[in-house]
């Protein structure tokens, strides 16, 4: 069951609100007009009674006053005038408008007229006013509906695009509208591009995995085939070689997944990263290794600097750089870190070949090389007989590699 659209709900709400508002307005205007006319008629009756009492004229002059009233602006509303002298206060009867004055000897003079002409005039007034209100109501609702439909055209354009995108992924929406609609369009396009990138990366992951694992798996299959046919092959040697093949395959998979995880980190928005804080964080993370090897770190930051980049990916790059340095630094030595805006320079004594690198050190160089263009940095290394030198230079991702 399809629910009502936002556009329909807004139109229905406006229709009901306008109908209630105009009904209330029409009722108020009708009541006010009727009350005003009745008060005017009663005021005219009061004026006539005052003149009659002043001149002491009663029945013989009523026709004269009635004729005079007929000539006034409200004369068309006077009908069936009746004047009576009564000994008690007269009460107004249904269908008539009454006015009275006190006379000597506790007598009262009343003057009344029928309200038939008044009610007839009110019927004509209500009919004309109601017709005018209906025309205004239809005009307002029509203008509002047209306005709302025009405002929602851009949203309907986006809906049509989302419905048809699966069929033709080369067509992008050109849906102009308000700021909110344009922001929504940009958000949809951003989500689509992100989704397409993730889908492409997923396909690349399988392709790279197939390519990287093709050779080691072929070697393992060949070794198994030889072992099945060659009865003289040493079992211990076969198991050792097979374990090496499996370790190689596992390393390739871990390497590929690790590199891909970094690329997925780069789908997140760029943020400001304080490089001094991150370098100190790396030093704290590897503190057990530094303490075990009795290695000191001496840092000299001329000025702390901030770069706008992909935080998680950049942290993994720094981890690979510092891990390689910390693991391969000579015991009981000092690592010198010098930094200035957009550049970090590191100098460490080269350790012996007995150091066993961690897993990520195997792929650290490959990762650093692979991400240098995407994260806009330069990684330069050099060495001599005693020292290893590392230099990281950072550029802006927003200005095509220009300095930050």
ROPADREN-720183 format. One line per field, with one value per residue (C-alpha): residue number from 1; x, y negated, z; residue in three letters. Coordinates in nm, 3 decimals. Layout:
REM residues N
n <- [NUM ...]
px <- [X ...]
py <- [Y ...]
pz <- [Z ...]
res <- [ALA ...]
***
This chain:
REM residues 404
n <- [1 2 3 4 5 6 7 8 9 10 11 12 13 14 15 16 17 18 19 20 21 22 23 24 25 26 27 28 29 30 31 32 33 34 35 36 37 38 39 40 41 42 43 44 45 46 47 48 49 50 51 52 53 54 55 56 57 58 59 60 61 62 63 64 65 66 67 68 69 70 71 72 73 74 75 76 77 78 79 80 81 82 83 84 85 86 87 88 89 90 91 92 93 94 95 96 97 98 99 100 101 102 103 104 105 106 107 108 109 110 111 112 113 114 115 116 117 118 119 120 121 122 123 124 125 126 127 128 129 130 131 132 133 134 135 136 137 138 139 140 141 142 143 144 145 146 147 148 149 150 151 152 153 154 155 156 157 158 159 160 161 162 163 164 165 166 167 168 169 170 171 172 173 174 175 176 177 178 179 180 181 182 183 184 185 186 187 188 189 190 191 192 193 194 195 196 197 198 199 200 201 202 203 204 205 206 207 208 209 210 211 212 213 214 215 216 217 218 219 220 221 222 223 224 225 226 227 228 229 230 231 232 233 234 235 236 237 238 239 240 241 242 243 244 245 246 247 248 249 250 251 252 253 254 255 256 257 258 259 260 261 262 263 264 265 266 267 268 269 270 271 272 273 274 275 276 277 278 279 280 281 282 283 284 285 286 287 288 289 290 291 292 293 294 295 296 297 298 299 300 301 302 303 304 305 306 307 308 309 310 311 312 313 314 315 316 317 318 319 320 321 322 323 324 325 326 327 328 329 330 331 332 333 334 335 336 337 338 339 340 341 342 343 344 345 346 347 348 349 350 351 352 353 354 355 356 357 358 359 360 361 362 363 364 365 366 367 368 369 370 371 372 373 374 375 376 377 378 379 380 381 382 383 384 385 386 387 388 389 390 391 392 393 394 395 396 397 398 399 400 401 402 403 404]
px <- [0.000 0.147 0.148 0.063 0.343 0.474 0.339 -0.015 0.000 0.104 -0.172 -0.436 -0.318 -0.332 -0.673 -0.827 -0.659 -0.773 -1.126 -1.152 -1.002 -1.231 -1.538 -1.460 -1.400 -1.725 -1.922 -1.767 -1.833 -2.194 -2.261 -2.101 -2.292 -2.625 -2.564 -2.467 -2.775 -3.002 -2.841 -2.883 -3.253 -3.301 -3.119 -3.352 -3.652 -3.512 -3.473 -3.831 -3.967 -3.773 -3.924 -4.273 -4.250 -4.112 -4.388 -4.656 -4.752 -4.872 -5.079 -5.180 -4.818 -4.680 -4.739 -4.544 -4.243 -4.258 -4.245 -3.948 -3.767 -3.826 -3.630 -3.323 -3.042 -3.204 -3.557 -3.551 -3.521 -3.827 -4.144 -4.476 -4.418 -4.637 -4.672 -4.848 -4.907 -4.877 -4.905 -4.614 -4.268 -4.305 -4.106 -3.948 -4.123 -3.963 -3.942 -3.964 -3.724 -3.854 -3.782 -3.975 -3.976 -4.141 -4.443 -4.608 -4.833 -4.623 -4.713 -4.481 -4.470 -4.332 -4.234 -4.149 -4.091 -4.063 -3.715 -3.827 -3.655 -3.343 -3.328 -3.389 -3.102 -2.881 -2.958 -2.849 -2.541 -2.443 -2.495 -2.279 -2.011 -2.003 -1.964 -1.679 -1.511 -1.540 -1.371 -1.093 -1.057 -1.028 -0.776 -0.561 -0.567 -0.484 -0.191 -0.066 -0.093 0.095 0.361 0.402 0.422 0.692 0.882 0.858 0.956 1.323 1.251 1.053 1.349 1.574 1.325 1.311 1.691 1.714 1.457 1.631 1.995 2.023 1.926 2.158 2.446 2.590 2.306 2.336 2.050 2.027 1.768 1.774 1.582 1.627 1.943 1.806 1.732 2.076 2.236 2.030 2.131 2.498 2.459 2.296 2.567 2.834 2.677 2.650 3.012 3.123 2.919 3.058 3.412 3.356 3.210 3.507 3.749 3.573 3.616 3.980 4.029 3.922 4.127 4.440 4.385 4.353 4.663 4.876 4.775 4.789 5.161 5.197 4.888 5.023 5.352 5.167 4.958 5.272 5.440 5.137 5.136 5.506 5.459 5.172 5.384 5.733 5.753 6.111 6.033 6.117 5.801 5.965 6.104 5.765 5.585 5.843 5.819 5.438 5.427 5.643 5.401 5.100 5.281 5.357 4.991 4.875 5.122 4.997 4.636 4.714 4.919 4.641 4.369 4.581 4.644 4.279 4.168 4.377 4.218 3.875 3.983 4.032 3.660 3.605 3.612 3.947 4.011 4.283 4.563 4.821 5.147 5.336 5.060 5.052 5.429 5.415 5.131 5.349 5.632 5.392 5.257 5.606 5.734 5.782 6.010 6.207 6.248 6.353 6.623 6.715 6.653 6.592 6.397 6.506 6.249 6.301 5.988 6.053 5.680 5.390 5.186 4.850 4.762 4.417 4.418 4.261 4.332 4.324 4.523 4.787 4.821 4.890 5.156 5.322 5.296 5.476 5.746 5.816 5.785 6.052 6.275 6.212 6.260 6.583 6.751 7.065 7.032 7.139 7.126 6.924 6.672 6.676 6.353 6.360 6.048 5.941 5.613 5.516 5.838 5.968 6.333 6.445 6.797 6.874 7.171 7.137 7.091 7.226 7.059 6.927 6.625 6.301 6.053 5.682 5.423 5.347 5.715 5.702 5.448 5.541 5.752 5.494 5.217 5.419 5.499 5.143 4.983 5.229 5.035 4.694 4.795 5.019 5.350 5.707 5.901 6.275 6.537 6.914 7.186 7.556 7.766 7.625 7.301 6.967 6.793 6.417 6.242 5.864 5.741 5.368 5.173 4.815 4.553 4.338 4.593 4.726 5.036 5.137 5.295 5.052]
py <- [0.000 -0.330 -0.604 -0.966 -1.180 -1.486 -1.701 -1.562 -1.602 -1.968 -2.041 -1.868 -2.053 -2.389 -2.306 -2.216 -2.512 -2.759 -2.613 -2.647 -2.996 -3.122 -2.959 -3.131 -3.462 -3.433 -3.352 -3.645 -3.890 -3.770 -3.795 -4.140 -4.271 -4.137 -4.281 -4.620 -4.641 -4.546 -4.808 -5.074 -4.989 -5.004 -5.339 -5.473 -5.354 -5.526 -5.850 -5.831 -5.767 -6.064 -6.293 -6.154 -6.198 -6.551 -6.660 -6.462 -6.301 -5.946 -5.743 -6.033 -6.107 -5.753 -5.737 -6.060 -5.927 -5.598 -5.782 -5.985 -5.671 -5.507 -5.790 -5.720 -5.475 -5.207 -5.269 -4.960 -4.749 -4.893 -4.694 -4.678 -4.962 -4.937 -5.189 -5.117 -5.291 -5.037 -5.035 -4.798 -4.763 -4.600 -4.287 -4.219 -3.948 -3.703 -3.837 -4.201 -4.478 -4.686 -5.024 -5.205 -5.524 -5.607 -5.839 -6.024 -5.832 -5.515 -5.458 -5.342 -5.415 -5.130 -5.129 -4.807 -4.681 -4.340 -4.196 -4.012 -4.260 -4.245 -3.866 -3.880 -4.128 -3.902 -3.605 -3.805 -3.926 -3.575 -3.440 -3.709 -3.691 -3.311 -3.313 -3.567 -3.359 -3.044 -3.220 -3.352 -3.010 -2.831 -3.091 -3.062 -2.682 -2.670 -2.910 -2.717 -2.380 -2.515 -2.664 -2.343 -2.130 -2.357 -2.336 -1.956 -1.918 -1.904 -1.636 -1.434 -1.474 -1.318 -1.037 -0.963 -0.963 -0.717 -0.490 -0.493 -0.492 -0.113 -0.113 -0.391 -0.478 -0.739 -0.990 -1.227 -1.448 -1.816 -1.897 -2.265 -2.392 -2.537 -2.510 -2.203 -2.024 -2.103 -1.979 -1.660 -1.611 -1.653 -1.410 -1.150 -1.188 -1.161 -0.842 -0.698 -0.777 -0.632 -0.318 -0.285 -0.328 -0.061 0.175 0.111 0.167 0.489 0.612 0.499 0.684 1.012 0.944 0.860 1.154 1.389 1.238 1.241 1.593 1.755 1.830 1.949 2.170 2.317 2.392 2.559 2.766 2.873 2.971 3.179 3.346 3.431 3.567 3.788 3.933 3.941 4.204 4.112 3.749 3.683 3.624 3.384 3.171 3.172 3.056 2.780 2.656 2.674 2.471 2.210 2.204 2.162 1.890 1.713 1.732 1.610 1.321 1.220 1.222 1.022 0.775 0.726 0.687 0.443 0.224 0.234 0.140 -0.176 -0.262 -0.218 -0.450 -0.712 -0.708 -0.907 -1.290 -1.463 -1.620 -1.830 -1.614 -1.751 -1.585 -1.643 -1.478 -1.182 -1.136 -1.137 -0.886 -0.652 -0.687 -0.591 -0.295 -0.150 -0.239 0.128 0.194 -0.125 -0.039 0.320 0.196 -0.097 -0.340 -0.709 -0.951 -1.313 -1.537 -1.893 -2.055 -2.406 -2.451 -2.208 -2.193 -2.059 -1.899 -1.820 -1.458 -1.116 -1.061 -0.679 -0.626 -0.881 -0.725 -0.386 -0.544 -0.703 -0.370 -0.195 -0.462 -0.470 -0.094 -0.041 -0.292 -0.166 0.201 0.148 -0.104 0.006 0.090 -0.173 -0.451 -0.767 -0.850 -1.217 -1.373 -1.724 -1.884 -2.207 -2.297 -2.026 -1.827 -1.562 -1.451 -1.139 -1.006 -0.673 -0.437 -0.118 0.197 0.545 0.795 0.998 0.772 0.948 0.709 0.721 0.828 0.477 0.410 0.658 0.446 0.108 -0.003 0.116 -0.066 -0.387 -0.382 -0.300 -0.579 -0.859 -1.003 -0.956 -1.120 -1.381 -1.322 -1.241 -0.965 -0.990 -0.767 -0.745 -0.580 -0.558 -0.308 -0.412 -0.608 -0.572 -0.897 -0.939 -1.249 -1.300 -1.604 -1.676 -1.855 -1.974 -1.733 -2.025 -2.207 -1.923 -1.853 -2.209 -2.280 -2.299]
pz <- [0.000 -0.111 0.152 0.080 -0.052 0.133 -0.149 -0.106 0.270 0.241 -0.013 0.201 0.511 0.331 0.182 0.519 0.695 0.429 0.434 0.812 0.812 0.537 0.697 1.025 0.847 0.650 0.967 1.153 0.869 0.833 1.205 1.229 0.927 1.055 1.400 1.255 1.033 1.323 1.545 1.274 1.235 1.611 1.623 1.353 1.555 1.866 1.669 1.539 1.889 2.026 1.763 1.817 2.193 2.157 1.920 2.105 1.777 1.779 1.536 1.319 1.221 1.202 0.826 0.787 0.982 0.798 0.467 0.592 0.708 0.370 0.212 0.432 0.360 0.574 0.448 0.232 0.550 0.728 0.688 0.874 1.121 1.434 1.716 2.046 2.379 2.657 3.036 3.082 2.939 2.598 2.515 2.178 1.982 1.743 1.391 1.492 1.598 1.889 2.045 2.318 2.532 2.866 2.871 3.162 3.401 3.372 3.011 2.731 2.362 2.148 1.785 1.602 1.251 1.086 1.026 0.710 0.478 0.696 0.674 0.301 0.261 0.471 0.247 -0.058 0.126 0.234 -0.118 -0.279 -0.011 -0.018 -0.395 -0.370 -0.099 -0.310 -0.603 -0.378 -0.213 -0.548 -0.671 -0.357 -0.355 -0.727 -0.687 -0.384 -0.563 -0.864 -0.636 -0.435 -0.749 -0.889 -0.562 -0.563 -0.929 -0.831 -0.568 -0.822 -1.056 -0.790 -0.733 -1.106 -1.117 -0.825 -0.992 -1.329 -1.213 -1.218 -1.587 -1.700 -1.468 -1.706 -1.662 -1.366 -1.248 -1.336 -1.072 -0.984 -0.685 -0.341 -0.134 0.044 -0.283 -0.422 -0.101 -0.121 -0.484 -0.396 -0.105 -0.332 -0.593 -0.324 -0.190 -0.540 -0.617 -0.284 -0.347 -0.700 -0.569 -0.304 -0.563 -0.793 -0.506 -0.415 -0.771 -0.768 -0.440 -0.597 -0.909 -0.711 -0.480 -0.778 -0.937 -0.621 -0.515 -0.856 -0.846 -0.482 -0.513 -0.838 -0.660 -0.371 -0.614 -0.802 -0.475 -0.376 -0.717 -0.691 -0.341 -0.461 -0.743 -0.592 -0.320 -0.245 -0.144 0.219 0.419 0.664 0.382 0.206 0.520 0.576 0.218 0.222 0.541 0.371 0.077 0.310 0.506 0.177 0.069 0.410 0.398 0.053 0.173 0.486 0.285 0.030 0.294 0.492 0.189 0.088 0.439 0.410 0.077 0.235 0.516 0.248 0.169 0.490 0.488 0.537 0.878 1.038 1.182 1.425 1.318 1.644 1.845 1.608 1.622 2.003 1.985 1.774 2.025 2.307 2.108 2.054 2.400 2.507 2.207 2.272 2.638 2.560 2.321 2.548 2.263 2.337 2.118 2.104 1.930 1.817 1.677 1.552 1.513 1.533 1.214 1.101 0.768 0.632 0.526 0.578 0.944 0.972 0.652 0.752 1.097 0.937 0.716 1.020 1.201 0.915 0.902 1.276 1.315 1.052 1.232 1.586 1.495 1.302 1.531 1.711 2.076 2.333 2.074 2.017 1.746 1.643 1.516 1.372 1.232 1.075 0.903 0.652 0.696 0.938 0.938 1.133 1.192 1.360 1.397 1.191 1.402 1.331 1.103 1.396 1.447 1.357 1.196 1.276 1.020 0.898 0.837 0.551 0.371 0.518 0.224 -0.027 0.159 0.191 -0.181 -0.281 -0.077 -0.141 -0.436 -0.278 0.050 -0.114 0.064 -0.030 0.145 0.101 0.261 0.251 0.460 0.520 0.708 1.045 1.008 0.833 0.728 0.671 0.538 0.509 0.315 0.314 0.041 0.009 -0.121 -0.235 -0.449 -0.666 -0.466 -0.390 -0.053 0.238]
res <- [UNK UNK UNK UNK UNK UNK UNK UNK UNK UNK UNK UNK UNK UNK UNK UNK UNK UNK UNK UNK UNK UNK UNK UNK UNK UNK UNK UNK UNK UNK UNK UNK UNK UNK UNK UNK UNK UNK UNK UNK UNK UNK UNK UNK UNK UNK UNK UNK UNK UNK UNK UNK UNK UNK UNK UNK UNK UNK UNK UNK UNK UNK UNK UNK UNK UNK UNK UNK UNK UNK UNK UNK UNK UNK UNK UNK UNK UNK UNK UNK UNK UNK UNK UNK UNK UNK UNK UNK UNK UNK UNK UNK UNK UNK UNK UNK UNK UNK UNK UNK UNK UNK UNK UNK UNK UNK UNK UNK UNK UNK UNK UNK UNK UNK UNK UNK UNK UNK UNK UNK UNK UNK UNK UNK UNK UNK UNK UNK UNK UNK UNK UNK UNK UNK UNK UNK UNK UNK UNK UNK UNK UNK UNK UNK UNK UNK UNK UNK UNK UNK UNK UNK UNK UNK UNK UNK UNK UNK UNK UNK UNK UNK UNK UNK UNK UNK UNK UNK UNK UNK UNK UNK UNK UNK UNK UNK UNK UNK UNK UNK UNK UNK UNK UNK UNK UNK UNK UNK UNK UNK UNK UNK UNK UNK UNK UNK UNK UNK UNK UNK UNK UNK UNK UNK UNK UNK UNK UNK UNK UNK UNK UNK UNK UNK UNK UNK UNK UNK UNK UNK UNK UNK UNK UNK UNK UNK UNK UNK UNK UNK UNK UNK UNK UNK UNK UNK UNK UNK UNK UNK UNK UNK UNK UNK UNK UNK UNK UNK UNK UNK UNK UNK UNK UNK UNK UNK UNK UNK UNK UNK UNK UNK UNK UNK UNK UNK UNK UNK UNK UNK UNK UNK UNK UNK UNK UNK UNK UNK UNK UNK UNK UNK UNK UNK UNK UNK UNK UNK UNK UNK UNK UNK UNK UNK UNK UNK UNK UNK UNK UNK UNK UNK UNK UNK UNK UNK UNK UNK UNK UNK UNK UNK UNK UNK UNK UNK UNK UNK UNK UNK UNK UNK UNK UNK UNK UNK UNK UNK UNK UNK UNK UNK UNK UNK UNK UNK UNK UNK UNK UNK UNK UNK UNK UNK UNK UNK UNK UNK UNK UNK UNK UNK UNK UNK UNK UNK UNK UNK UNK UNK UNK UNK UNK UNK UNK UNK UNK UNK UNK UNK UNK UNK UNK UNK UNK UNK UNK UNK UNK UNK UNK UNK UNK UNK UNK UNK UNK UNK UNK UNK UNK UNK UNK UNK UNK UNK UNK UNK UNK UNK UNK UNK UNK UNK]
***
